[in-house]
Amino acid sequence: MNRASNTPSGGQMLYGYRAIAGHLGLTERQSKHLVETGRLRFPEDGVEGDVFKVGHVVCALVSSLERWKERAARGELSAEKEPGHEHSPEGEDA
């Protein structure tokens, strides 16, 4: 924790959906949905993830969530991974 502001530092681990949600300003259910739909990613194939598991509990580093928020602000998160929300490129019929 950063004593001056009482907020977690970048290397601080957030343990569980509730902690992740609190950091992102979301509900616990919303944070779980982001993980379930792949918008908050687990590491795979050498690509750094946004979240990871400790036992059965989903966790995240504050620094990873800050990078995720930057990607979200740039519009780099899409609904393409979410089942039922696939879209075809403009000009193509579905």
Residue frames relative to the residue before (quaternion, step in Angstrom):
aa qw qx qy qz dx dy dz
M 1.0000 0.0000 0.0000 0.0000 0.00 0.00 0.00
N 0.3982 -0.6590 0.5858 0.2529 3.49 -1.17 0.68
R 0.3798 -0.7734 0.4559 0.2231 3.59 -0.36 1.21
A 0.6286 0.5648 -0.3463 0.4075 3.58 1.01 -0.74
S 0.8123 0.2267 -0.1092 0.5262 3.59 0.86 -0.87
N 0.3631 -0.7563 0.4669 0.2795 3.59 1.32 -0.13
T 0.5109 0.5970 -0.4424 0.4323 3.59 1.10 0.75
P 0.5923 -0.5873 0.4023 0.3773 3.60 -1.12 0.54
S 0.4264 -0.6724 0.5369 0.2790 3.56 -1.10 0.69
G 0.7368 -0.4668 0.2775 0.4029 3.59 -1.27 0.38
G 0.7255 0.4264 -0.2452 0.4813 3.59 1.03 -0.71
Q 0.4606 0.7010 -0.4333 0.3298 3.57 1.28 -0.05
M 0.3388 -0.7346 0.5534 0.1983 3.55 -0.97 0.90
L 0.2268 -0.7303 0.6316 0.1275 3.52 -1.03 0.90
Y 0.2015 -0.8187 0.5353 0.0504 3.56 -0.59 1.22
G 0.8400 0.1455 -0.1453 0.5020 3.55 -0.47 1.24
Y 0.6795 -0.5122 0.3586 0.3839 3.50 -1.33 0.45
R 0.6285 0.5525 -0.3466 0.4238 3.59 0.98 -0.78
A 0.6758 0.4812 -0.2922 0.4759 3.60 0.92 -0.88
I 0.6346 0.5172 -0.3243 0.4739 3.58 1.01 -0.83
A 0.6556 0.5139 -0.3054 0.4613 3.57 0.92 -0.93
G 0.6479 0.5295 -0.3225 0.4425 3.57 0.90 -0.87
H 0.6661 0.4990 -0.3019 0.4649 3.56 0.97 -0.82
L 0.7289 0.4218 -0.2341 0.4857 3.59 1.00 -0.81
G 0.4518 -0.6925 0.4539 0.3320 3.60 1.23 -0.22
L 0.5294 0.6149 -0.3956 0.4303 3.54 1.18 0.68
T 0.5520 -0.5370 0.4797 0.4205 3.54 -1.31 -0.09
E 0.6557 -0.4941 0.3876 0.4192 3.54 -1.27 0.31
R 0.6499 0.5214 -0.3113 0.4569 3.59 0.97 -0.86
Q 0.6452 0.5158 -0.3264 0.4595 3.60 0.98 -0.77
S 0.6559 0.4950 -0.3285 0.4657 3.60 0.95 -0.78
K 0.6289 0.5224 -0.3324 0.4702 3.59 1.04 -0.74
H 0.6324 0.5348 -0.3222 0.4586 3.59 1.00 -0.83
L 0.6371 0.5281 -0.3321 0.4526 3.61 0.97 -0.80
V 0.6583 0.4793 -0.3070 0.4926 3.59 1.04 -0.72
E 0.6729 0.5182 -0.3015 0.4333 3.59 0.85 -0.96
T 0.7316 0.4077 -0.2341 0.4936 3.60 1.04 -0.69
G 0.5487 -0.6568 0.3777 0.3535 3.59 1.26 0.07
R 0.4506 0.6776 -0.4718 0.3396 3.59 1.18 0.22
L 0.6720 0.2398 -0.2158 0.6666 3.56 1.25 -0.52
R 0.1979 -0.8552 0.4760 0.0544 3.56 -0.31 1.30
F 0.3876 -0.6341 0.6123 0.2697 3.48 -1.35 0.48
P 0.5765 -0.5783 0.4222 0.3936 3.63 -1.09 0.52
E 0.1461 0.7779 -0.6055 0.0833 3.58 -1.09 0.72
D 0.8651 0.0776 -0.0741 0.4901 3.53 -1.19 0.69
G 0.7362 -0.4461 0.2315 0.4533 3.56 0.87 0.97
V 0.5689 0.5604 -0.3946 0.4547 3.59 1.27 0.08
E 0.4642 -0.6859 0.4890 0.2735 3.54 -0.83 1.03
G 0.3062 -0.7674 0.5372 0.1698 3.56 -0.95 0.84
D 0.5380 -0.6009 0.4845 0.3386 3.51 -1.36 0.13
V 0.7857 0.1601 -0.0543 0.5951 3.56 1.15 -0.73
F 0.0793 -0.7676 0.6334 0.0568 3.54 -1.31 0.31
K 0.4201 -0.7019 0.5119 0.2623 3.57 -1.25 0.21
V 0.1286 -0.6988 0.6966 0.0996 3.49 -1.27 0.69
G 0.7713 -0.0620 -0.0247 0.6329 3.52 -0.12 1.32
H 0.7627 -0.2970 0.2517 0.5164 3.57 -0.65 -1.14
V 0.5852 0.6034 -0.3543 0.4097 3.58 1.29 0.02
V 0.3677 -0.7121 0.5577 0.2162 3.58 -0.88 1.00
C 0.0340 -0.7984 0.5996 -0.0431 3.55 -0.87 1.07
A 0.0853 -0.7794 0.6165 0.0718 3.56 -1.29 0.20
L 0.3948 -0.6519 0.5803 0.2871 3.52 -1.29 0.40
V 0.5836 -0.5818 0.4322 0.3663 3.56 -1.05 0.75
S 0.6513 0.5284 -0.3211 0.4398 3.59 0.93 -0.87
S 0.6388 0.5168 -0.3287 0.4657 3.62 1.03 -0.72
L 0.6730 0.4831 -0.3023 0.4715 3.58 0.97 -0.80
E 0.6071 0.5373 -0.3582 0.4631 3.59 1.10 -0.59
R 0.6405 0.4960 -0.3234 0.4891 3.61 1.02 -0.76
W 0.6223 0.5401 -0.3328 0.4587 3.59 1.04 -0.80
K 0.6567 0.5054 -0.3132 0.4639 3.60 0.94 -0.87
E 0.6240 0.5260 -0.3383 0.4685 3.60 1.05 -0.69
R 0.6468 0.5006 -0.3199 0.4783 3.61 0.98 -0.83
A 0.6403 0.5256 -0.3211 0.4590 3.59 0.99 -0.83
A 0.6574 0.5143 -0.3087 0.4561 3.58 0.96 -0.84
R 0.6833 0.4560 -0.2763 0.4989 3.59 1.14 -0.61
G 0.5128 -0.6703 0.4038 0.3531 3.61 1.27 -0.02
E 0.4299 0.7298 -0.4398 0.2985 3.58 1.18 0.44
L 0.6131 0.4914 -0.3692 0.4964 3.61 1.23 0.09
S 0.0441 -0.8158 0.5766 -0.0029 3.56 -0.74 1.01
A 0.5478 -0.6133 0.4653 0.3277 3.53 -1.32 0.26
E 0.3661 0.7728 -0.4684 0.2221 3.59 1.24 0.06
K 0.6883 0.4738 -0.2955 0.4631 3.61 1.01 -0.68
E 0.5917 0.5922 -0.3683 0.4045 3.56 1.18 -0.45
P 0.4767 -0.6836 0.4603 0.3058 3.61 -0.67 1.02
G 0.8054 0.2624 -0.2157 0.4857 3.55 -0.98 0.91
H 0.7093 0.4157 -0.2632 0.5048 3.58 1.27 -0.03
E 0.2917 0.7431 -0.5443 0.2579 3.56 1.11 0.58
H 0.0894 -0.7943 0.5978 0.0610 3.56 -1.04 0.69
S 0.3926 -0.6971 0.5443 0.2523 3.51 -1.20 0.56
P 0.6102 -0.5521 0.4028 0.4007 3.60 -1.10 0.54
E 0.6365 -0.5415 0.3818 0.3948 3.55 -1.14 0.61
G 0.7724 0.3430 -0.2585 0.4678 3.52 -1.04 0.78
E 0.6706 0.4465 -0.3053 0.5076 3.61 1.22 -0.23
D 0.4083 -0.6808 0.5450 0.2698 3.55 -1.07 0.69
A 0.4499 -0.6895 0.5024 0.2641 3.55 -1.07 0.77
